[in-house]
């Protein structure tokens, strides 16, 4: 077996993972036709051969050791594939929630699970990827490999070492003092904003059940005309992602107002893809950082005002290379033993809970082409994707655009919402996006 150390973000996520509300990435495609069980299994094996971390397990850590290691198997013969029959969308929703509420074990390869759900309206292939082994880009890239293998078409990968390319310090670490100073100023500004404006808002719970440890999902599909309408509401220099962040800030405010929650700043946590442009959608790993973007209470009444404020903040984050701040901080902890890092990560999160962000948004962006499984099953007609969302935030949003349609997945902890509450929040956000 080949051994490779976990990179900084992989270690951090591993330290925060837990059996309840596990840190997993959800990626799901639906086709109009039927997928063959054996062909999906064979395609999954072929896809794992393309991506080393798709064949990884976590090595045992020596007492006092300072590093986690992946062990990469040469091959995995038995793919982690479950076959289920779903008579309707309600049964599919239950199967999805069950899969994504399960913590993927890392003591054996691979670090993901698949479910093939047969459905009268078209089959779904659902992935549960341990977040320590891959980010959102990774989940879609691995699903792409499965699709291409199933269809029998070529699946080219970049001409580089996928394991050596995971060093986040090379992609985003501070290069010199000129990098460090603006990053520290930006970090100080965000801390000052948090203290001066008060704790971040919490999304008001509705119908949540305490201590279930399970996830649920509410799906928003905006057709081509609706997606065009949403995009028309963007005002440059705001990006589509800025628009989504701003609309979430307004949606949280509206939802909370109706439930008697006092206004507060809404802080949206976003993963930032650190991959170079030439292979920005390649490599199964965690090549991301995380940055928060705030929408202040006075900016939450109008989408154009909110997106202008968000665009200004995201431009500042980019200019200061703030996505690298997390990389710099994590790098400083590498002198500590694994056990100390694990405890400090959990303690730090508990101490930070009062100031934590409101919600998570991860955007895959516009997908270049729909995944096509060939003439039997056909191209993907739907794409659903979401990040984990542990309490106290309780809600994580995944976005992807395919075939001129916008697919939004609201992933929620059952301690936050029941199905009715999640649907009410999703409807609120949809109304904001469409100008209601």
VENMOVEN-V377696 format. One record per pair of residues at least 24 apart in sequence whose ideal C-beta (glycine too) atoms are under 10 Angstrom apart, sorted by the first residue. I is the first residue (numbers start at 1). J is the second residue. If there is no record, write none. Layout:
[[I:J] [I:J]]
This chain:
[[1:55] [1:56] [1:57] [1:59] [1:69] [1:70] [1:71] [1:72] [1:73] [1:74] [1:109] [2:52] [2:55] [2:56] [2:69] [2:70] [2:71] [2:72] [2:73] [2:74] [2:163] [3:56] [3:59] [3:69] [3:70] [3:71] [3:72] [3:163] [4:52] [4:53] [4:56] [4:59] [4:69] [4:70] [4:71] [4:72] [4:161] [4:162] [4:163] [4:164] [4:166] [4:285] [5:59] [5:66] [5:67] [5:68] [5:69] [5:70] [5:163] [5:166] [5:167] [5:334] [6:53] [6:56] [6:58] [6:59] [6:67] [6:68] [6:69] [6:70] [6:132] [6:133] [6:166] [6:285] [6:286] [6:338] [7:68] [7:70] [7:132] [7:163] [7:165] [7:166] [7:167] [7:168] [7:169] [7:171] [7:285] [7:286] [7:287] [7:327] [7:330] [8:166] [8:167] [8:168] [8:169] [8:172] [8:173] [8:286] [8:289] [8:326] [8:327] [8:328] [8:329] [8:330] [8:331] [8:333] [8:334] [9:131] [9:132] [9:135] [9:166] [9:168] [9:271] [9:274] [9:285] [9:286] [9:287] [9:288] [9:289] [9:290] [9:326] [9:327] [9:330] [10:53] [10:56] [10:58] [10:68] [10:70] [10:130] [10:131] [10:132] [10:133] [10:134] [10:135] [10:166] [10:168] [10:285] [10:286] [10:287] [11:67] [11:68] [11:132] [11:286] [11:330] [11:333] [11:334] [11:338] [11:341] [11:342] [11:345] [12:132] [12:286] [12:290] [12:326] [12:329] [12:330] [12:333] [12:341] [12:345] [13:130] [13:131] [13:132] [13:133] [13:134] [13:135] [13:286] [13:288] [13:345] [13:388] [14:58] [14:68] [14:106] [14:130] [14:131] [14:132] [14:133] [14:286] [14:338] [14:341] [14:342] [14:345] [15:68] [15:132] [15:333] [15:338] [15:339] [15:341] [15:342] [15:343] [15:344] [15:345] [15:346] [15:348] [15:349] [16:131] [16:132] [16:342] [16:345] [16:346] [16:348] [16:349] [16:388] [16:390] [17:103] [17:104] [17:106] [17:130] [17:131] [17:132] [17:388] [17:390] [18:103] [18:213] [18:346] [18:390] [19:101] [19:102] [19:103] [19:213] [20:101] [20:103] [20:211] [20:212] [20:213] [20:214] [20:390] [20:391] [20:413] [20:415] [21:101] [21:103] [21:212] [21:213] [21:214] [21:215] [21:388] [21:389] [21:390] [21:391] [21:394] [21:413] [21:414] [21:415] [22:100] [22:101] [22:102] [22:103] [22:104] [22:128] [22:130] [22:131] [22:213] [22:215] [22:388] [22:390] [23:103] [23:104] [23:129] [23:130] [23:131] [23:132] [23:387] [23:388] [23:389] [23:390] [24:99] [24:100] [24:101] [24:102] [24:103] [24:104] [24:111] [24:112] [24:113] [24:127] [24:128] [24:129] [24:130] [24:131] [24:132] [24:133] [24:134] [24:139] [24:215] [24:386] [24:387] [24:388] [24:411] [25:100] [25:104] [25:112] [25:127] [25:128] [25:129] [25:130] [25:131] [25:133] [25:134] [25:135] [25:136] [25:137] [25:138] [25:139] [25:140] [25:142] [25:286] [25:362] [25:385] [25:386] [25:387] [25:388] [25:396] [25:398] [26:96] [26:99] [26:100] [26:126] [26:127] [26:128] [26:129] [26:136] [26:139] [26:215] [26:217] [26:384] [26:385] [26:386] [26:387] [26:388] [26:396] [26:398] [26:409] [26:411] [27:112] [27:114] [27:125] [27:126] [27:127] [27:128] [27:129] [27:134] [27:136] [27:138] [27:139] [27:140] [27:141] [27:142] [27:143] [27:144] [27:364] [27:383] [27:384] [27:385] [27:386] [27:398] [27:400] [27:409] [28:92] [28:96] [28:99] [28:100] [28:115] [28:117] [28:124] [28:125] [28:126] [28:127] [28:128] [28:139] [28:143] [28:217] [28:219] [28:380] [28:382] [28:383] [28:384] [28:385] [28:386] [28:398] [28:407] [28:409] [29:123] [29:124] [29:125] [29:126] [29:127] [29:140] [29:143] [29:144] [29:146] [29:147] [29:370] [29:371] [29:373] [29:377] [29:379] [29:380] [29:381] [29:382] [29:383] [29:384] [29:385] [29:402] [30:92] [30:117] [30:119] [30:121] [30:122] [30:123] [30:124] [30:125] [30:126] [30:377] [30:380] [30:381] [30:382] [30:383] [30:384] [31:119] [31:122] [31:123] [31:124] [31:125] [31:147] [31:370] [31:371] [31:372] [31:373] [31:374] [31:376] [31:377] [31:378] [31:379] [31:380] [31:381] [31:382] [32:121] [32:122] [32:123] [32:373] [32:377] [32:378] [32:379] [32:380] [32:381] [32:382] [33:122] [33:123] [33:373] [33:374] [33:375] [33:376] [33:377] [33:378] [33:379] [33:381] [34:116] [34:118] [34:119] [34:120] [34:122] [34:123] [34:373] [34:376] [34:377] [34:378] [35:83] [35:116] [35:117] [35:118] [35:122] [35:123] [35:124] [35:125] [35:150] [35:373] [35:374] [35:376] [35:377] [35:378] [36:116] [36:123] [36:150] [36:373] [36:376] [36:377] [37:81] [37:83] [37:116] [37:118] [38:81] [39:149] [39:150] [39:151] [39:152] [39:373] [39:374] [39:376] [39:377] [40:79] [40:81] [40:83] [40:114] [40:116] [40:123] [40:125] [40:146] [40:147] [40:149] [40:150] [40:373] [40:377] [41:78] [41:79] [41:80] [41:81] [41:83] [41:114] [41:116] [42:79] [42:146] [42:149] [42:150] [43:79] [43:81] [43:125] [43:145] [43:146] [43:147] [43:148] [43:149] [43:150] [43:151] [43:152] [43:373] [44:76] [44:78] [44:79] [44:80] [44:81] [44:110] [44:112] [44:114] [44:116] [44:125] [44:127] [44:142] [44:145] [44:146] [44:149] [44:150] [45:75] [45:76] [45:77] [45:78] [45:79] [45:81] [45:110] [45:146] [45:149] [46:79] [46:145] [46:146] [46:148] [46:149] [46:150] [46:152] [46:155] [47:79] [47:110] [47:114] [47:141] [47:142] [47:143] [47:144] [47:145] [47:146] [47:147] [47:148] [47:149] [47:150] [47:155] [47:284] [48:73] [48:75] [48:76] [48:77] [48:79] [48:80] [48:109] [48:110] [48:112] [48:142] [48:145] [48:146] [48:149] [48:284] [49:74] [49:75] [49:76] [49:145] [49:149] [49:155] [50:141] [50:142] [50:144] [50:145] [50:146] [50:148] [50:149] [50:155] [50:156] [50:157] [50:162] [50:284] [51:110] [51:133] [51:134] [51:138] [51:141] [51:142] [51:145] [51:155] [51:157] [51:162] [51:282] [51:283] [51:284] [51:285] [52:161] [52:162] [52:163] [52:166] [52:283] [52:284] [52:285] [53:109] [53:110] [53:111] [53:112] [53:129] [53:130] [53:132] [53:133] [53:134] [53:138] [53:142] [53:162] [53:163] [53:166] [53:283] [53:284] [53:285] [53:286] [54:109] [54:110] [54:111] [54:112] [54:129] [54:133] [54:134] [54:138] [54:141] [54:142] [54:145] [54:146] [54:284] [55:109] [55:110] [55:111] [55:284] [56:106] [56:109] [56:110] [56:111] [56:112] [56:130] [56:132] [56:133] [56:134] [56:163] [56:284] [56:285] [57:105] [57:106] [57:107] [57:108] [57:109] [57:110] [57:111] [57:133] [58:105] [58:106] [58:107] [58:108] [58:109] [58:111] [58:130] [58:132] [58:133] [59:106] [59:107] [60:107] [61:337] [61:338] [61:339] [61:342] [62:337] [62:338] [63:337] [63:338] [63:339] [64:337] [64:338] [64:339] [64:340] [65:337] [65:338] [65:339] [66:333] [66:334] [66:335] [66:336] [66:337] [66:338] [66:339] [66:340] [66:341] [67:334] [67:337] [67:338] [67:341] [68:106] [68:132] [68:338] [68:341] [68:342] [70:106] [70:109] [70:111] [70:132] [70:133] [70:163] [70:166] [70:285] [71:108] [71:109] [72:109] [72:163] [73:108] [73:109] [73:110] [75:109] [76:108] [76:109] [76:110] [78:109] [78:110] [79:110] [79:112] [79:113] [79:114] [79:146] [80:104] [80:105] [80:108] [80:109] [80:110] [80:111] [80:112] [80:113] [80:114] [80:115] [80:127] [80:128] [81:113] [81:114] [81:115] [81:116] [81:125] [82:113] [82:114] [82:115] [82:116] [82:117] [82:126] [82:128] [83:114] [83:115] [83:116] [83:117] [83:118] [84:115] [84:116] [84:117] [84:118] [84:119] [84:124] [84:126] [85:116] [85:117] [85:118] [85:119] [85:120] [86:115] [86:117] [86:118] [86:119] [86:120] [86:121] [86:123] [86:124] [87:118] [87:119] [87:120] [88:119] [88:120] [88:121] [89:119] [89:120] [89:121] [89:219] [90:419] [91:117] [91:119] [92:117] [92:118] [92:119] [92:121] [92:123] [92:124] [92:126] [93:216] [93:217] [93:218] [93:219] [93:419] [94:216] [95:119] [95:124] [95:126] [96:124] [96:126] [96:128] [96:215] [96:216] [96:217] [96:219] [96:384] [96:409] [96:411] [97:214] [97:215] [97:216] [97:217] [97:411] [97:414] [97:419] [98:128] [98:214] [98:215] [99:126] [99:127] [99:128] [99:215] [100:126] [100:127] [100:128] [100:129] [100:214] [100:215] [100:216] [100:217] [100:386] [100:388] [100:411] [101:128] [101:212] [101:213] [101:214] [101:215] [101:216] [101:413] [101:414] [102:128] [102:214] [102:215] [103:128] [103:130] [103:213] [104:128] [104:129] [104:130] [104:131] [104:132] [104:133] [105:130] [106:130] [106:132] [106:133] [109:133] [110:142] [111:284] [112:138] [112:139] [112:142] [112:284] [114:142] [114:143] [114:146] [121:381] [122:377] [122:378] [122:380] [122:381] [122:382] [123:373] [123:377] [124:380] [124:382] [124:384] [125:150] [125:371] [125:373] [125:377] [125:380] [126:384] [127:385] [129:284] [131:286] [131:387] [131:388] [132:285] [132:286] [133:284] [133:285] [133:286] [134:283] [134:284] [134:285] [134:286] [134:287] [134:288] [135:271] [135:273] [135:274] [135:275] [135:283] [135:284] [135:285] [135:286] [135:287] [135:288] [135:362] [135:387] [136:271] [136:273] [136:286] [136:288] [136:362] [136:363] [136:364] [136:365] [136:385] [136:386] [136:387] [136:398] [136:399] [136:400] [137:271] [137:273] [137:275] [137:280] [137:281] [137:282] [137:283] [137:284] [137:285] [137:286] [137:287] [137:288] [137:362] [137:364] [137:365] [138:281] [138:282] [138:283] [138:284] [138:285] [138:286] [138:287] [138:288] [139:284] [139:364] [139:385] [139:386] [139:387] [139:398] [140:281] [140:364] [140:367] [140:371] [140:383] [140:385] [140:400] [141:281] [141:282] [141:283] [141:284] [141:285] [142:284] [143:371] [143:380] [143:383] [143:385] [144:281] [144:367] [144:369] [144:371] [145:284] [146:371] [146:373] [147:370] [147:371] [147:372] [147:373] [147:374] [147:377] [147:379] [147:380] [148:371] [148:372] [148:373] [148:374] [149:373] [150:371] [150:372] [150:373] [150:374] [150:376] [150:377] [151:371] [151:372] [151:373] [151:374] [151:375] [151:376] [151:377] [151:379] [152:374] [153:372] [153:374] [156:282] [157:279] [157:282] [157:283] [157:284] [158:276] [158:278] [158:279] [158:282] [158:283] [159:279] [160:276] [160:278] [160:279] [160:282] [160:283] [161:283] [162:279] [162:282] [162:283] [162:284] [162:285] [163:283] [163:285] [165:275] [165:276] [165:279] [165:282] [165:283] [165:285] [165:287] [166:274] [166:275] [166:283] [166:284] [166:285] [166:286] [166:287] [167:287] [167:327] [168:274] [168:285] [168:286] [168:287] [168:288] [168:289] [168:323] [168:324] [168:326] [168:327] [168:328] [168:330] [168:331] [169:324] [169:327] [169:328] [169:330] [169:331] [169:334] [170:274] [170:276] [170:327] [171:273] [171:274] [171:275] [171:276] [171:287] [171:288] [171:289] [171:323] [171:324] [171:327] [172:272] [172:274] [172:287] [172:288] [172:289] [172:321] [172:322] [172:323] [172:324] [172:325] [172:326] [172:327] [172:328] [173:274] [173:321] [173:324] [173:327] [173:328] [173:330] [173:331] [174:321] [174:324] [174:325] [174:327] [174:328] [174:331] [175:321] [175:324] [179:320] [179:321] [179:324] [179:325] [179:328] [180:324] [180:325] [180:328] [181:320] [182:316] [182:319] [182:320] [182:321] [182:322] [182:325] [183:320] [183:321] [183:322] [183:323] [183:324] [183:325] [183:326] [183:327] [183:328] [183:329] [184:320] [184:325] [184:328] [185:320] [185:322] [186:291] [186:316] [186:317] [186:319] [186:320] [186:321] [186:322] [186:325] [187:320] [187:322] [187:325] [187:326] [187:328] [187:329] [189:313] [189:316] [189:320] [189:322] [190:267] [190:291] [190:292] [190:293] [190:294] [190:313] [190:317] [190:322] [190:325] [191:355] [193:265] [193:267] [193:292] [193:294] [193:296] [193:313] [194:265] [194:267] [194:292] [194:294] [194:352] [194:354] [194:355] [194:356] [194:357] [195:355] [196:265] [197:264] [197:265] [197:267] [197:294] [197:296] [197:297] [198:262] [198:264] [198:265] [198:297] [198:354] [198:355] [199:264] [199:265] [199:267] [199:353] [199:354] [199:355] [199:356] [199:358] [200:252] [200:264] [200:265] [200:266] [200:267] [200:268] [200:269] [200:292] [200:294] [200:354] [200:355] [200:356] [200:357] [200:358] [200:359] [200:393] [201:249] [201:252] [201:253] [201:256] [201:261] [201:262] [201:263] [201:264] [201:265] [201:266] [201:267] [201:294] [201:295] [201:297] [201:300] [201:357] [201:358] [201:359] [202:252] [202:256] [202:261] [202:264] [202:266] [202:356] [202:357] [202:358] [202:359] [202:391] [202:392] [202:393] [202:394] [202:395] [202:416] [203:248] [203:251] [203:252] [203:255] [203:256] [203:259] [203:261] [203:266] [203:358] [203:359] [203:392] [203:393] [203:394] [203:395] [203:412] [203:416] [203:417] [203:421] [203:425] [204:252] [204:255] [204:256] [204:257] [204:258] [204:259] [204:260] [204:261] [204:416] [204:417] [204:421] [204:424] [204:425] [205:259] [205:261] [205:391] [205:394] [205:412] [205:413] [205:415] [205:416] [205:417] [205:418] [205:421] [206:255] [206:258] [206:259] [206:412] [206:416] [206:417] [206:418] [206:420] [206:421] [206:422] [206:423] [206:424] [206:425] [207:414] [207:416] [207:417] [207:418] [207:419] [207:420] [207:421] [207:422] [207:424] [208:391] [208:394] [208:412] [208:413] [208:414] [208:415] [208:416] [208:417] [208:418] [208:421] [208:422] [209:413] [209:414] [209:415] [209:416] [209:417] [209:418] [210:391] [210:414] [210:415] [211:391] [211:414] [211:415] [212:413] [212:414] [212:415] [213:390] [213:391] [213:413] [213:414] [213:415] [214:412] [214:413] [214:414] [214:415] [215:386] [215:388] [215:389] [215:390] [215:394] [215:396] [215:411] [215:412] [215:413] [215:414] [215:416] [216:410] [216:411] [216:412] [216:413] [216:414] [216:416] [216:417] [216:418] [216:419] [216:421] [216:422] [217:384] [217:386] [217:398] [217:409] [217:410] [217:411] [217:412] [217:419] [217:422] [217:426] [218:395] [218:408] [218:409] [218:410] [218:411] [218:412] [218:417] [218:419] [218:420] [218:421] [218:422] [218:423] [218:424] [218:425] [218:426] [218:427] [218:429] [219:382] [219:384] [219:386] [219:407] [219:408] [219:409] [219:410] [219:411] [219:423] [219:426] [220:384] [220:397] [220:399] [220:406] [220:407] [220:408] [220:409] [220:410] [220:423] [220:426] [220:427] [220:429] [220:430] [220:433] [221:382] [221:383] [221:384] [221:405] [221:406] [221:407] [221:408] [221:409] [221:430] [222:401] [222:404] [222:405] [222:406] [222:407] [222:408] [222:430] [222:433] [222:434] [223:403] [223:404] [223:405] [223:406] [224:403] [224:404] [224:405] [224:406] [225:404] [225:405] [226:405] [226:406] [226:430] [226:433] [226:434] [227:401] [227:403] [227:404] [227:405] [227:406] [227:407] [227:433] [228:404] [228:406] [229:433] [229:434] [229:435] [230:401] [230:406] [230:430] [230:432] [230:433] [230:434] [230:435] [231:401] [231:404] [231:406] [231:433] [232:435] [233:303] [233:304] [233:307] [233:432] [233:433] [233:434] [233:435] [234:303] [234:304] [234:307] [234:311] [235:303] [235:304] [235:305] [235:307] [235:308] [235:311] [236:307] [236:311] [237:307] [237:308] [237:311] [237:312] [237:314] [237:315] [238:303] [238:304] [238:306] [238:307] [238:308] [238:309] [238:310] [238:311] [238:312] [238:314] [238:315] [239:307] [239:310] [239:311] [239:314] [239:315] [239:363] [239:365] [240:307] [240:363] [240:365] [240:366] [240:399] [240:401] [240:406] [241:268] [241:270] [241:293] [241:310] [241:311] [241:314] [241:361] [241:362] [241:363] [241:365] [241:399] [242:293] [242:306] [242:307] [242:308] [242:309] [242:310] [242:311] [242:312] [242:313] [242:314] [242:315] [243:303] [243:304] [243:306] [243:307] [243:310] [243:311] [243:433] [244:268] [244:270] [244:307] [244:310] [244:361] [244:363] [244:397] [244:399] [244:406] [244:408] [244:429] [244:433] [245:270] [245:293] [245:294] [245:295] [245:306] [245:307] [245:309] [245:310] [245:311] [245:313] [245:314] [245:359] [245:361] [245:363] [245:397] [246:293] [246:295] [246:299] [246:300] [246:302] [246:303] [246:304] [246:305] [246:306] [246:307] [246:308] [246:309] [246:310] [246:311] [246:432] [247:295] [247:303] [247:306] [247:307] [247:310] [247:361] [247:429] [247:430] [247:431] [247:432] [247:433] [247:434] [248:293] [248:295] [248:306] [248:310] [248:358] [248:359] [248:360] [248:361] [248:395] [248:397] [248:429] [248:432] [248:433] [249:293] [249:294] [249:295] [249:296] [249:297] [249:299] [249:300] [249:303] [249:306] [249:307] [249:309] [249:310] [249:358] [249:359] [249:432] [250:295] [250:299] [250:300] [250:301] [250:302] [250:303] [250:305] [250:306] [250:307] [250:428] [250:429] [250:431] [250:432] [250:433] [251:300] [251:359] [251:397] [251:425] [251:426] [251:427] [251:428] [251:429] [251:430] [251:431] [251:432] [251:433] [252:295] [252:300] [252:358] [252:359] [252:395] [252:425] [252:428] [252:429] [252:432] [253:295] [253:297] [253:299] [253:300] [253:301] [253:306] [253:428] [253:432] [254:300] [254:301] [254:425] [254:428] [254:429] [254:431] [254:432] [254:436] [255:421] [255:424] [255:425] [255:426] [255:427] [255:428] [255:429] [255:432] [256:300] [256:358] [256:428] [257:300] [258:424] [258:428] [259:421] [259:424] [262:297] [263:296] [263:297] [263:298] [263:300] [263:301] [264:296] [264:297] [264:300] [264:358] [265:294] [265:295] [265:296] [265:297] [265:298] [265:299] [265:300] [265:358] [266:293] [266:294] [266:295] [266:296] [266:297] [266:299] [266:300] [266:306] [266:357] [266:358] [266:359] [267:292] [267:293] [267:294] [267:295] [267:296] [267:355] [267:356] [267:357] [267:358] [267:359] [267:393] [268:292] [268:293] [268:294] [268:295] [268:310] [268:357] [268:358] [268:359] [268:360] [268:361] [268:397] [269:293] [269:356] [269:357] [269:358] [269:359] [269:360] [269:361] [269:362] [269:387] [269:389] [269:393] [269:396] [270:314] [270:317] [270:323] [270:357] [270:360] [270:361] [270:362] [270:363] [270:387] [270:397] [271:323] [271:360] [271:361] [271:362] [271:363] [271:387] [272:314] [272:317] [272:318] [272:322] [272:323] [272:324] [272:326] [272:362] [273:323] [273:362] [273:363] [273:364] [273:365] [274:323] [274:324] [274:327] [280:365] [281:364] [281:365] [281:367] [281:368] [288:323] [288:326] [288:327] [288:362] [289:321] [289:322] [289:323] [289:324] [289:325] [289:326] [289:327] [289:328] [289:330] [290:323] [290:325] [290:326] [290:357] [290:360] [290:362] [291:317] [291:318] [291:322] [291:323] [291:324] [291:325] [291:326] [292:317] [292:322] [292:355] [292:356] [292:357] [292:358] [292:360] [293:317] [293:357] [293:361] [294:357] [294:358] [295:358] [303:432] [303:433] [303:435] [306:432] [349:390] [353:391] [353:392] [353:393] [354:392] [356:390] [356:391] [356:392] [356:393] [357:392] [357:393] [358:392] [358:393] [358:394] [358:395] [359:389] [359:393] [359:394] [359:395] [359:396] [359:397] [359:410] [359:425] [360:386] [360:387] [360:388] [360:389] [360:390] [360:393] [360:394] [360:395] [360:396] [360:397] [360:398] [360:411] [361:387] [361:395] [361:396] [361:397] [361:398] [361:399] [361:408] [362:386] [362:387] [362:388] [362:396] [362:397] [362:398] [362:399] [362:400] [362:409] [362:411] [363:397] [363:398] [363:399] [363:400] [363:401] [363:408] [364:398] [364:399] [364:400] [364:401] [364:402] [364:407] [365:399] [365:400] [365:401] [366:400] [366:401] [366:402] [366:404] [366:406] [367:400] [367:401] [367:402] [367:403] [367:407] [368:402] [369:402] [369:403] [370:402] [370:403] [371:402] [379:403] [381:405] [382:407] [383:407] [383:409] [384:408] [384:409] [384:411] [385:409] [385:411] [386:410] [386:411] [386:412] [387:411] [388:413] [389:413] [389:416] [390:415] [391:415] [391:416] [392:416] [395:422] [395:425] [397:426] [397:429] [406:433] [408:433]]
